[in-house]
Amino acid sequence: MVQRGAGKLLLGVVQAVADMGAEGGDQTSRSRVLEWKAGDELVLTSEGDLRFLVRAAWLDRRLVFAYALLRTN
């Protein structure tokens, strides 16, 4: 129990040192890019909640639109 507590404390200290200056600064945040695949085929790419690119002609764009609306709310 003591080892686990010490491990969490050490992890917290390391994270605090690594995150110095990350709060409220002028740093830009990058949204992650997701690739949606069906089998080996790239179907859709998305960047955060802002940009969705349909890569497969067979994908119904209404489904992508509905997903984008649900993600932003």
Secondary structure, 3 states (H helix, E strand, C coil): CHHHHHHHHHHHHHHHHHCCCCCCCCCCCCCCEEEEEECCEEEEEEECCCEEEECCCCCCHHHHHHHHHHHHC
